[in-house]
Amino acid sequence: MAAEASLIDKRHSLDTRGFVVRRWEAVCEICRSGLSAQDCHLIDQWRNFQSVSVELKKKHRTAPTISQKLKFDEVLQFLSTYRYFDRNFIEAMKRPEMETSLVFGALALVIELCSESELRLGRVLEVLGKAKRQFELFNRCNVAYDEESDMANYMVLALEKFAGILLDMVKYMHEHPRRGHAGNSTAVSVDPNETTDLAMWPSFRRDKIEPSIEAMGDYVTQIHSIAAFSTLRKDRQTNYVAAKLEGTLQMQEYSHFPCISVPLLRNEKFYGREQVLQRIGVHLDSKMNPDQQTTRTFTIYGRRGIGKTHIALEYAYRNEKTFDAIFWIQCETAASLRKSFTDMALMLRLPKAVSGGPHEDNLRLCHDWLRKTDKRWLLIYDNAENIKLLEPYWPAASGAILITSRNWVNFAFDTLRKGVTIDPFNEDERWEVLCKLVGWSSRNLEHHHVPRMDLDAIKDLLSGDPGFGLGLAISLTASLIQAREFRNQPIGDLLEDFETHAQRVPVRPPQYSTLNTSHTVDTLYSISFSTLSPNAKTLLNVLCLLSPDVTQDGIFNPKNQNVLTPMLEFCKQETRKLATLAPQLHATIKELRYAGLIKREGRILSVHRVVQEAFFYLHAEERQAAFDAAVRLIDEAFPRQIHGRPMHQVWERCEANIQDVLFLAAKYEDFKNSGKPVSAPSEFGELLKNAAWYLFEVGEHRESKQLLKTGFQVCGNEDSLLYAHLRNTAGVVDFELNHLPRSRESMEKALEVRRSLLEPYHEELANTVHNMGNLTSAEGDLDKALKYFEEAEDIRSRLGEDSAIPLAITNQGMGRALFLQRKYDEASERYGKAETLAEQYAGTNSVVLAGINYAIGNLQHAKGLQRDAKRYYEKALNVLIRSTPMHILTSCTFYKLACCEAKMDNIQPARRNLERAFEIGNFRRTGLDDGNIARILWKQASVLSDSPLDASYKPREIAEKRDQAQMMRAAVEKNTGARIDLDEPDEVAYDKLVCGYFR
């Protein structure tokens, strides 16, 4: 009985269905609040599959044309797919009474509003077709995944996005009614012609529909990753533990221990949460879990401002002796993750850790250390929200992970994970916390110098509004009390001020107030902001546009003082004193710190995200001036790309400022979407251009594309060199992702503009011409590709030694085109020229030369000279493993080496190399449509099936790998436009799933 009770307790602690129910109830409330009463009434008429199905069949029978009948057939097919998803969701929730009628009703309402227009119905079907694909994939994943609680987490996120799509379409149809079909009326139009929505639909689909469909795809990818690779992860952890017990793992340490790295000083006035801290300790302390040898994870869940980060910080400081190493991982963006692991590698003094080097090198070093060390370590992942972003950064090793998040998701894929939802402080705790922060005695009120009447007023304030249960609200209240004490103002007036400001501050829309923040916090911030000096408001205004976690105070003290706009005049410093901050700037930072609005540790300034949200919600009047000032400051700090040349030499400076660029771009988009856009200064386009290229170089394609999207909006002029540069970057990003049609569209526009505006022998023109050669070669038009390469060669040959390395790369491209034409002798000659130039101007240990050796290996492999091919692949790997160990080229080289070994019947080396290729490729994985992973999985299945006498031969594993490869191949073909003939051999077909120069 005790064992059964223990098992039940364990299952209960892992069950997150309660969270899912609360989230779905909040989604339904938000969606209904955005609809008219008549729409809600209509939705309530269609509450389930049966009622919607009857309505659709009725419309099918009465449809006047065959094409309309076919369209209603497609809607019925979608409804059947969604019904299966709905059943799976309710089954995963273990709640038969679960109310999901909103989606059925909203779907029926959308069809009702567009049923009289075949054109509109076709548009809706296009959206439903994309959603249907995601629901089908969810249904397939559901069969293969047995963690129902986790499955429900992802399903409710997908439902939230799909419900949003349906409601957005309802609003769109009301805002753009057909003739004779206005507002909420259900009158039939006498004129089927469409009105203004013909022009409006594309932008609506791009801005509203496609991001939500993409998010649904991300959720499918995440649950698929767990289902497909959790077994592999367990096997790796098992192998690791076995090796450790056998004493075969050894790790030389280079740092001094304990090695503790957290971004904030300890909060000496931390209060309460003792039970939470105890639960964390019981689960994470290895001494309390001697039998648990794998990763242990604990999630601190709660809304913004509840105090999640402070709890994690307190646990870290209390357990400095429990762990040998503690590291803090900032999870907001890929840039912050990169910086966290780079800092970790440097703190551990790991050999080859470099501050400005490729970030994946530092990540690999950290993962190796975490796997091999016998030190007890703790990683704290703060603000973990995006599982797709975080997946490559989870270690497969024996240690402890503490997570803070607003979403209770199984980020670490840990079947033994635990967590806790942080509750607001009760009324007694609020008073205790406030007294500790202010320095009062909570027990002996007579000793206070504050009148009893004022103390009673503060108590009434704390108990009168549930929003004061947030730790952030209490902290703000303490700062306001201390400011009044300093100015000798009556403290009791704070209650009156709060009531006055509460009436002035507008209540946020439900989607913000329900899930993110509260009117209480907004009101307290309104009081705080009203007491600031003009300089303090200005500085806070600019800081709220930048990275909340890390902003260097030196940003406000640039070498070129002319970039400081008039609103930042107080930041100016005498030239001879640039090593220190201007006195007025120093005083302004001090004022904001005392007001509790920013934190400063050393040279680092940080602003709570809720402060940023509240400031722009309450003070939008100087938004434009602040945006201009922030852009000029960051543009001055961020390195510039010269003539399209690589930026490797300035990666470290880029890394220091990239988070600020990303946040600036995000704020620009937020302002535009809120209906209160800002104008972009000329420097903003240049900043986005340089930052997007840097992100492409370091392999962060997703973030690069985000900046490019903003850059196109900012640029505006499609006939400018800035636009051409952005298009060129977009082209190479899509080319590496193997999205060839999109790549061509961007490349052709870039080439058109550069030909019209640049000299015939300009370096940047040669760059785009060369890129067109790569693209055309990948598409199979090899004669045309050679013409592009010849033009690029002609230009680069005229530019002297500065273009020697680009000239080597062009010769490599020409060699590849000739190789694909099976002109092996001519290809070998071109590769020889490329090799000579690379050795002379880049060096024998350069990545450029490694890429050329990879190409020569492909040539030898095609000629059947497997030993020669193996030699060239190994030469390439000798460089790649040292310089870019986690790059896709490294993964592809291991793959090709495995192909060589398989040809020579060296099955075990082939399998090991494929495993290495998969490990690297999975780090760089872009989703279900990752051609590199599909090709590796197919080859693994082929190699395994060729060795039936091997002791490790597993038919089921072979079938699973082949099925995964085929599913990913289908996704790549659909999403990238890859052209694959049905009669092509598998090896050729899977090669075409990969970027041209990685085939």
N, C-alpha and C positions, 0 to 999 in steps of 0.2 A: 504493500500500500504506500509506503514512504517513497519507494522508487517511482510509483505511478504519479504521486503528488509532485515529486521533483520534476518529472517529465512534463507534467501539465504546466507547472510554473515556468519552466524554460520556454515552452511553446507560447505561453501567454506573453512572456517578456519580448518575444520576437514578433508578435502579432501587431501589425500597424493598421489593421482594418478600421479601428476607431478614428484614426487620423483621416483615412480615406472617406469615411462617412461624413465627417465634419467638412472636409474640403468640398465634397460634392454638394452638400447642403448649401455651402457658401456660394458655389458656382450657380446653382439654381436660383438662389436669391438675387444674385447680381444680374443674371440674365433676365429674370422676370421684371426687375426694376427698370430695365431699359426698354420695355415693351409697353405699348398702349393697353388700356383695359380691354379693348376689342380683340387685340391680338392674343392676349392671355386667355380670353374666353374661347377663341378658336382653338388654341393649343390644347386647352382642357377637353375639347371634344374628341381629340385624337390621342388617346392616352397609351395605346399599345399597338403591337404588330397587327392584330386582327382588324382594328378600326381603320388604321391607315391603309392596310391591304385592300379592304372593301372599297374605300374611297378611290384608290388608284385603279382598281379593276373597273369601277364605274366610269372613270375618265377614259380608260382604255376603250371601253365599249362605245362610248359616244364620240371618240375622236374622229374628226371629219376626214383625215387623210391617213394613208398608210404610214408615212414618215412619222406622224405624231403618235400613231399606235406603237410603232417601234420604239419611240422615245419613252413612252410609258412602260413598255416592257423592260427597258434598261433601268428605269426607276425601281420597278418591282424586283429586279435582280439585285440592285443595291440593297433594297430593304431586306431581302433574304440574308445577304451577307452580314448586314448590321444586326439582324435578329440573332444570328449565331454569336456575334461578339457580345451582344447584350446578355445573352444567356451565360456565356463564359464569365462575364463580369459579375453577375449576381451569384454564380456558383463559387467564384473565387472569394467573394465577400462573405459567403456562408450566411446570407441574409435574404431569404425568399421574399420578404416584404420590401426589399430595397426599391425605392421609387425612382424609376428612370424614364418616366413618361415625357419629360421635357424634350428629349431628343426626338422621339416619335412625333410629338405634336409640332415641334419646330420644323421638322422635315415636311410634314403635311402642309404646314402654312406656306413654306417656300414654294412647294409645287402648286398650291392654290393660287398664289400671286403671279406665277409665270405660266400657268397652264394654257392661257388663251394666246400666248405668243410662242410660236415654234422657235424663233430665234433665241428668246430668253430661256426657254426650256433647254435648248441645246447648250447654252452657256452653263446652266446649272448642272446639266449632266456631265459636262467637262470637269467641274469641281467634284461632283460625286464619284466620278470614275477614279480620280486621284485618291480620294478618301477611301474608296472601296479597296484599292490596292493595299493601303495601310492596314485596314481592318482584316483583310485576308492574311497578311503577314502576321498580325497579332494572333489570329486564330491558329495559324500553323505553329507559332511559338508556344501557344498555350498548351498544345498537345505534348510538346517536348519539355515543358518546364513544370516542375512540381512544387515550387515555392509559391503557393497561391497568394500569400500576403504580399510578396514582392510584385507578383503579376498584377494584383489589384492596384498597387501604387502607380504603375505605368499606365494601366488602363484608364484610371480616372484622369490622369494628365492628358491622355489622348481624347477622352470624352470632353474634357474642358475646352480643348482646342476646337473640336468639331462642333460643339454647341456654339462656340463663338463664331465659327464660320457661318452657321445657319442664321444666327441672329444678325450678323453683319449683312447677309444677303437680304433678310427681311427689311432692315433699315434702308438698304440701298434701293430696293424696289419702291419703298414708300417715298424716298427722297427724289427718285427719278421715275415718276409714274408714266405709264403709257397714256396716250390720248384716250380720254374717256374712262381712265382707270386711276383716279387720283386718290391720294391719302390711303385710308384704310378701307375704302369702298371695295366691295366685291362685285360691282357692276361689270358686266361683260363689255369690253371695248368693241365699238363698231368699226374701228380702224386698226388693223393689225400692225401698221407701220410703227417702228420704234422712234423715240424722240431723242433727247440729248444724251441718253445713256449709251448710245453708239460710241460716242467719243469718251465717255467717262469710265466705261467698263474696264478697259485695259489697265488703267492706273489703279482702279479699285482692286482688281485681281492681283496686281503686283504688290500693292501695299498691305492688303488685308488678308487675302486668301492664301497666297503662296507661302508667306512666312509661317502660317499655321499648319499648312500641309507639310512643310519642311520639318516643323517641330514634331509633328506626329511621326514622321519618318525617323527622326532622331530617337524617339521613344522606342520604336520598333527595333532600331539598331542596338539600343542599350539592352533591352531584354533579350535580344538574340545573342548579344555578346555574352551575357551571363549564362544563357542556356548552352551555347556552343562551346564556351571556353572555360567554364567553371571546373569541369572535369580535368582539363589540362592543368589548371591552376592548382587543384588539389594534388595531382600527381607530382607537380614540381615541388610543392611544399613537402610532400611525403619524402621525395628524394633528398631534399635539403636536410630534413630532420634525420634521415637515415645516415647521410654522410656526416652530419655533425656528431651523431652518437658514435660513429665509427672512428671519429677523430681524423677524418680525411680532409676537413676544411681548416685552413690556416689563414690568418689575416694579420699582416704586420700593421701595427698602428703607428701613426705619425703625429697624432695630436695628443694633448694632455687631457685627462679625464678627471672629474666630470666635465663634459662639453655641453654647455647650456646656451641656446640661442633663441631668445624670445624678443619680440619687437617693442614691448612695453615694460615700464617699470611696474613693480608690484603695487597693487592698490592697498595701501596700509589701512584703509577704512572699509575693506571688504566686510560684508555682513551676511550671516546666515548661509543657507544652501548646504548645510552640513550633511544632510541625508543624501543629497545629490553627489557631493564630493565622496562620500563613503561608498556609494554604489559604483562610482567610476573606479575608485581604488580597488574594490573587491574584484572587479572584472579585469582591470588592466595590469595589476601587479602580478608579475610572473610567480612570485613566491606564494601567492594565494591560489595560483592555478598551475601547480607543478606538472599536471598531466596534459595541459594544453600547450602544445609546442608550435602551433601555427599562429598566424596573425590574429590578434585580439582587437576588436573595434568597438567603440562606444560612441553613440551619437547624442549630442546635446541639442535638442530641438526646441524652437520657440520663435515667436514673432520678433521683429526688429525692436530693439530697445529693452528687451526683457533681461539682458545681462549674460547672454551665452558666452561671449568672448571673455568677460571678466571671470566667469566660472572656470573656463579652460585655463586662463592665466593663473588663477589662484591654485588650481590643481598642479600646474607646472612648478610653481614656486614651492609648494608644500612638499613636492616629491623630488626635489633636486638630489636627494640621497638614495631614492628608490631606483632611479635610472642613471646610467652612466652618460647618456646623451639625450638631450631634448631639443627638437627643432620645430620651429613654427613655419607652417606652409600657408602662404596667402593664396587663396583659390579664386579670386575674382576674375582674373583674366589669364590667358596663356602667358602673357608677359610677366605677371606677378608670380606664376608658378615657376617659370624659368629662373627668375631672380632668386626665388626661395631655395631651389636646389643648387644653384650656383653658389649662393652664400653657404649652404650646407657643405658642399665639396671643399670650399676654401677654409671653413672653420675646422673641418677634419684634416686639413692639410694633405688631401689625397694627391698622390703623384699625378701630374699632368692636368690638375684642375687649374683652369684659367678663367679669370674674370671676364675677359672679352671674347673667349673662344666660342665655338658652336655649343649651344646650350645642351644638345643631346649628349655631348661628351660628358659634361658634368653630371647629367642625370644618370648615365650609364655607370659612372664611377660611384655615385651614391647608391644605386641599386646593388652594385657589386659589394659595396661595404656592408649594406644592410643584410645581404644574404650570408656573408662570410664571417662577419664579426661575432665574437662571443660577448660583446658588450650588451647591456640591457638598454634598449632605446625606445623613445616615445616620439611619434610624429603627431603634431597638432594641425589638422586641416581646418583652417578658419574660413567661414563663409563658403562652404562647399555646397554649390547649387547645381552645377552642370556636370552630369556624370560623363557625358561624351568628352568634355574638355579634360576631365580629371583622370580618365581611365589609364592613360600611359604612366601616370605618376604614382600609382599604387604599387607598393613593393610586395613581392611574393617571398616573404621571409618571416622568421619568428620574431615578433615584436608587438608593440602596442600602438594603436592609432586612436586618437581622440578627435572627433568631428564636431564642428558647430555648423548648424544648417537650419534654414527655414523649412526644408523639405525632408521628411523622414524617408530617405531612399537608401537602399543597400549599396552605397558607393563602392565599398571595398569587396563586394561579392562574398561577404563573410557569413556563412550559414550559422555561426555561433554569436553573431553580433548582438549587442544590447544597446539600450538607449533610454532616454527619459525626456518627457516634455516638461519644460520649465513653466511652472504656474506663477501668476502675478503674486506679489506680496499681499498678505492680508492687512487689515487696518492696524493691528498691533505692530506687525513687522515694518510697516511703512514709517511709523513714528520712531521705532528703534533705528532704522537705517538713517533717517533724517538727522536724528540727534547725533549719531556717530559722525556723519559727514560735516555737520556744523560745529561739533565740539561741545554739545550740551550733554548733560546727564539726563537720561530718559527716566530715571527713578526719582531723583530729588529735584523737583521743579522749583522749590523755594530758593535754591542757591543761584538760580539764573538771574542775570542782570536784566532780563527781558520781562516786561510786565506780564502778569498772568493772563490778562485779557488778550494780549497779542499771541501768547502761546495757544490759547483756546481757539483763536481764529485760524492759526496754522493747522491745528488738529482738525478743525472743521473742514479746512481745505483738502487735507489728505484723505479724509473719510468720505467726502461728498461726491467724489468722482472716481469711478472704477479705473479710469486711465492712470491714476496715481499708483496703481499696482506695478507699473513698469519701473524698473530700476532707473532707466533714463529720466523719467519724469521726476522721480525723487531727487536725483542728482541735479537736475535743472533747478528745482525748487531750492535746494541747499545753496546753489550759486547765487540765486536771487536774494536769499536771506542774507548771505554774507556781504553782498554788494550793498544792501540797505544798511547793515550794521556799520560798514565802512563809511557810508555817507551820513550816518546818524539819522536815518529815516525810520519812521515807525514800521516795525515788521508786520504788524497786524494789517497794514494797508494792502499787503499782498493779496489777501482774499478779495478785497474790493477791486484791485487791479485785474485779478484773474477773471472776475465776473464781467468786468467791462470789456476786456479783450476777447473773452469767449463770445460775446455778442457780435464783435466786429469781424472776427476771423471766420471766413466762409468754411462750411463743412465740406470735406472732400467727397467726391463721388464714391459710391459704394465699393467699386473695384479697388479703391485705394484705402478707404477707411476700414473696410472689413478685414483685409488681409495684411496690410503693411504698417500702418501707423494709426494715430488717434488724434481726435480733436483736442484732447488734453495736452498732448505734446506740442501741437501747433500753437496752442494758446500760450504755453510757457515760453516757446521760442519767440512769439510775437512780443511778449514783455521784455525778453532779453534783447532782442534786436532794437527795440525802441530806446534803450538806454545807451546804445553804442555811439561813439564819436563818428563823424563822417569818414575819417580815415579807416577806422575799424570796419565800418560797413563796406567800404570799398575793397579792402583786403579780403574780407570774408566772401564778398561777391566773386572775386577772382578765384579764390581757393575752392569755392563750390563748383567750379568748372573743371577742376583738375583731379588727379587720382586721390581718392580719400585716404589711402593708406600711407603713401610715401610721396611727399613733395619736398624737394630740397629748398631750404630758405634762400640759397644762392640764386634761385630762379629770379628772385626779385632784386638781385644785385648784379645785373649783367655787365660784362666788360664794355659792351656798346650801350652806354646809358641812353642813347637816343631812341632805343626801342621802347623805353618807358613812356606810355601815353600820358596825357595831361592828368588823368584821374589818379595815376601812380606817381605824381610829382614828389610826394613825400618819401618815396623810396630812393630818390636820387642821392648819390654819394659822391664826395670829391674824388677825383681820379687817383690821387695819391693815397686814398684810404679805402680802395676797393676791396681790400682783404677783409674788411669788417662791414657790418650792416649800417645803414644810415640811422642816426639816432631816432628819428621819427618812426622809421620802420620797426626798429627794435621796440619802441614804446607801444606801437600798435599791436605787435604780436603779443606783448605782455598783457595788454588790455583784453584781447580775445581769449587768452589762456585763463585769466582771472574770471572771465564771464562763463567759463566752462564750455566754450564753443569750439575750441581747437586744443590739440595737445602738441607739445614740443619736446622732443628728446634728442639732444645734440643739435644737429643741423636739420633734422627731419620734422616737418609739420604734417599733422594728420587731422582730418575732419570726419566726424561720424557721418555715415550716409544719411541718417535721418536729418541731420543739420542741413546737408546739401538739399535734400528734398524740400524741407520746410522753408528754407530761405528763398528758393525760387518760386515756391508756391505763394509765399506772402509778399515777396519783394521782387517784382518783375520790371520795375521802372528803369533801372540802369543795366538791364540785361545786355543790351547791345554794346555799350561802352566797355563792360566787363569782358565780354567775349572778344572784342577787338584787342584789349590789353593782354588777355591770356594767350591768344594766338601769337601775338608778336613776341611774347616772352619765350614760348616753347619753340617757335620757329628759329629764334636766335640760338637756342640751346641745341637743337637737333641738327646733326650733320647733313650736308647736302651731297647728293649724287652728282658726279661730274661726267658729262657726256655719256651717260649710260654705263659707265664702268662699274665693276663690283665695289661694294662698300665694306669688304671684309676688314679693312684696316681700322674702321671706326665703329665696329659692332658694339664695343663696350660703351661708347658714348650713346649710341642708339638705344641700347638696353636700358640705360639710366633714365631715358625720357620717353620711352615708347608708351608707358602706361598713361602718361598725361595726354599724349596724342589720341589714344583710344578713347579716353573719357571725354576729351573735347569733341571728338566726332560723335560720340553717343549723345552728348548734350545738344549738339546741333540738330541731330535727328529728333530728339525729344521735343525741342522747341518747335520744330516744324510740324510735328504730329499734334502738338497741343493747340495749334492754330495761332500761335504767337511766335513766328519764326524770326530769326536774326539774319542779318546780311553778313555774308562771309567776306572778310578783308582779303586782299590779293595774296597775302602771305599764307592764308589757309590752304589754298590749292597747292602751293609749292610744298608746304609741310606734309600734306596728305600724299603727294607724289613721292617724296623721299621716304616717308614711313612705310608706304605700301610696298615699295621695292625692297626695303630692308626686311620686311616680314616675309616676302617671297624668298629672299636669299636664305633665311634661316628655316624655311620650310613651313611657316605658319600660314598656309593657304587660306584658311577660313577667315582669319583676322585681316589678311591682306585684301581679300575680296570685300570685306565690310568697309574698309577705308576707301577702296576704289569706288564702291557704290556711292559713298558720300562725295568723293572727289568729282565724279561725273556731274552730280547736282550742283556742286560749287562752281565748277568750271563754266558750264553753260555754253561756251563758244566751241562748237564741234570742229571748227577750222583753225584751232590754235595749237601751238606746240605743246602746251600743257595737256590738252585733251589727247594729242597723239601719244604723249608719254604714258598717260594713264591707260590708254588702249593697248599700248605695247605691253605694259605690265600685266593687264588683264589677259592678254593673249598668251603670255608665257605661263601664267598661273593655270589657265584652263588647259594648256598643252600638257603640263606636267600631271594634271588630273585626268588627262586623256579625253577631255571634252572637246573634240576636234572641231565640230561645227561652230561652237561658240568661240573657240580660239581663232578660227578663220575670220569670223565677223570682226573681231577686234583687231587682228593683224592687218587686214585689208584696209580698215579705216586709218590705222596708224601709218601705214605705208603711203596711203593717198595724201594725207596731210603733210607728212615729212617730205615727200617728193615735191610738193608744191611750195614749201616754205624754206627748205634747206638747200645748200649747195650740193651739186651732184656727187661730191666726194666727201661728204660730211660723215663723221664717225657714227653719229646716231642713226643716220640713214642706213649705214652698213649693218648696224645692229638689227634693225627691223627686217632688212632684206635677208640676212642670215636666218632669222627666226622663221621667215616665210619658207626658206629652204627646208628647215627641219619639219615644219608643218606639212608641206607638200609631199615630202618624202614619206612621212607617216601615213599620208592618205593614199600613197601608191603611185602618184604621178611623178615618176623618178626623173624623166627627161626635163620636166619643168623645174623640179627641185634643183637639178644640176645647174640650170641657167641662173637661178637665184644665188646659189653658192658661188658661181663664177663671178657674178656682179659684186657680191660681198668681198670676194678675194681681190678683185681689181681695186676696190676702194681701200681696203685695209693694207694692201701692198704699197699704196701711195703715202700712207700715214707714218711710215718709219717704224722704229723700234717700239714706240708706245703701243702699237697695235700688233706686236709680234705674237702675243698669247691669243688674242682674238683670231689672228690669222691661222694659228695652229688649230683652233677649234673649227674654223671654216674648212680646213683641209680634212679634219676628222668627219665633218658632215658630208663632204663630197665622197670620202672613202666609203661611208655607210651607204650612200645612194648607189654607188658603183657595186658595192657588195650585194645589195638587194637585186641589182640587175645581173648578178652572177658573173660580173667582170672582175674576177678575183685578183688578177695580176694588176690591173689599174687601181683597184681598191687598195692593194698592198702598197703600191707606190705612194698613194695619197696618205695612208696611215704612216708610212715612213717619214714623209715630210712633216707631218703633225708631230710625230715623236721627236724628231730632231729639234724643232722649234721649242717644244715644251721643255725638253731637257736643258736647252741653252738658256731660255729666258724665265722659266718657272721653277726649274730644279727637279732633281730625280725623285723628290719626296712630295711633289705637288699633286693636288687632286686632279688638275688638268691632265697630267701624264697618266694618272690612274684610270681616268675615263678613256684615254686613248688605248691603254693596255687592255681594258675591258672590250673595246671594239675589235682589237686585233685578235683577242681570244675568241670572239664570236666568229671571226673569219676562219680561224683554224678549226673551230668546232664544225662549221659548215663543210669544210673540206675533208672532214673525217680524221684530222690530225689531233686526236684527243689529248695526247701527252703534251703537245705544243700548246694547245688551248689551255690545258690545266696550268701550265707554267705562266702564261700571261694573266690568267685569272688570279693566280696566287701573288704575282707581282702587284696587281691592282689592289688586292686585299691587304698586302703589307703596308700600303699607304693609307687605304681607307679606314682600316681598323684603328690606326693611330690618329688620323685627322678627323674623319666624320663617321664614327662607328655606327651611328643610328640613321644614316641617310638611306634613302631608297636605293641609291646606286650600290651601296654595300649589300643590301638585301638581295638585289638582283644579281650581284656577282657571286654570292653564295649559292643562289639558285642555279646559275649557269655552271658553276663548279660541280654542283650535284648532278647536273645533266651529263657532264663529262664522266664522272665516276660511274654513273649508271650505264653509260655506253660501254665502259670498260668492265662492267659486271662487278664493280666494287660497291655492293649494295649498302653496307653499313656506313662507309664514309658519305655516300649519297644521302642517306637518311639524316646523318648528323648535320650535313650542310643545309639540308632543307629545313631542319629544325631551327638553325641559326637564321636562315632567311626569313622564316615565319616570325620569329621573335622580334627581329628588327622591323619587318613589315607591319606587324601588329601595332607597334608603337606609332607608326606613321599612318595607321589605318584611317581612311576617310569615311567609312560607313559600309553598308551592304554592297555598294557599287565600287569596291576596291579591286581593280584588276590584278594588282600584284599579289594580293592574298588569294584570289581565285586561282591564279596560275600555280601558286605554291601548293595549295590544297589538291589541285588536280594532279600535280607531279607526285605528291606524297602518296596519293591513292595508286598511281601507276607503279611507283617503285615498290610499294607494299604488295601489290597484286602480282608482281614479277618474282616474288620470293615465297611461294607457298610452302616450301619446306622449312622456312625459317621458324624458330621457336616462338617468335613474337608475331607470327602471322595471325591477323585478326580480321576475318571477313566483315564483321559488323563495323569495325573502325574504318575499313576501306570504303564501305558503302556510305557511311556518314560523311567522310571527307569528299567523296565524289558528289553526293547530294548537295553539300554546302557549296562546292565549287560550281556546280551547275546553277544553283540558285543565284550565286553572286554573278556568274557570267550573264545570266538573263537580266539582272539589274544593271550591269555595266552596259550591255547592248542597248537597253531601253533608255538609260539616263545619259549616256555619253554619245550616242550616235555611232558607236563603233560598227564598221562595215565588215561583216563576217559572212562568207559564203557557206552554204549548208554542206557542200562537199569538201570543205577544207579539212585537213587532218587536225586532230585536237591540238597538237603542239603549236601549229601555225595559228589556229583560232585563239588559243589562250595567250599567245604572244601579242596578238592584236589588242588585247585588253589593257596592255601596259603602254605607258608613254613611249613615243617613238624611239628616243635614244636610249631607253632602258630595255629594249626588246632583245 
